[in-house]
Amino acid sequence: MTDHAFPLAGVIGYPIGHSKSPRLHRYWLGRYGIAGDYVPLPVSDDNLRHVLHTLPRMGFVGVNITIPHKVTVMSIADQVTDRATLIGAANTLIFGSDGRIYADNTDGYGFIANLKQGAPDWDPSLGPATVLGAGGAARAVISSLIDAGVPHIFLSNRTRPKAETLKQDFGSRIEVVDWVKAGNVIEDSTTLVNTTSLGMQGAAEFRVPLDGLRPGTLVTDLVYAPLRTKLLETAEAMGCQTVDGLGMLLHQAVPAFERWFGRRPEVDDATRNAILS
Ligand code: ATR
């Protein structure tokens, strides 16, 4: 908890207008009657370091970091958590009272917390997971799946070398699968995760063959615009459990809000509706 009477937090990106985080944190601030604010901060690459060293002197207790700064910020922080180091990116900064910058990554936590809430019976240890995509989001997902006890991960990405790099970083539980063969391993998986932008409004359609999906498999999509993606609709029609991606965005914000504002916020229907309205 901070000593500031009116703690400030925010989200730094470039551009930043699209971010849902200000609405989320402001909703929680209002709901719990906490004095403080959370603002969008458009900051370009060349100003990032200067801004991060100035914000703690202006009443800021921390910030979220989004595209394109999630990797760069690691070299500016004074201390980086092990999980952020493993993921290779940070999404949450906490400013110490001495101005020191602590960097963490809560995306993996948000991913797992969302699945536990949306599919309470899901047991990650029961079988392999298929992860589609090998970008920044996939790194957070894979690290948290390994922590959660998934025995094996089929990893498939359009650009195969990126998946090979993730295998080097995350180890022997990962098996890289050609993009054109992704559909084949889905039938052996009890968890399926789309971390690519396929199916997002304005992006290419999701075309990975889903005929092999087994009823009961947990299917989740990090894409949350639209909320019900074609992947989730198809999976549901095939008898799979589905969890949409909005919850990951909400849950990844929980540890940060708690650190900055001193209260652990709830993720419930009211929170979802506040973001969607
Ligand atoms: P994020 O941080 O959200 O993961 P990213 O690092 O840009 O974003 O990664 C985007 C992912 O979507 C990548 O896995 C990308 O595949 P490539 O590594 O081959 O680029 C995947 N992706 C984007 N457009 C795609 C498409 N049309 N077909 C298949 N995969 C696509």
Boltz pocket constraint, residues with backbone or C-beta under 6 A from the ligand:
constraints:
  - pocket:
      binder: B
      contacts: [[A, 132], [A, 133], [A, 134], [A, 135], [A, 136], [A, 137], [A, 138], [A, 157], [A, 158], [A, 159], [A, 162], [A, 195], [A, 196], [A, 197], [A, 198], [A, 204]]
      max_distance: 6.0
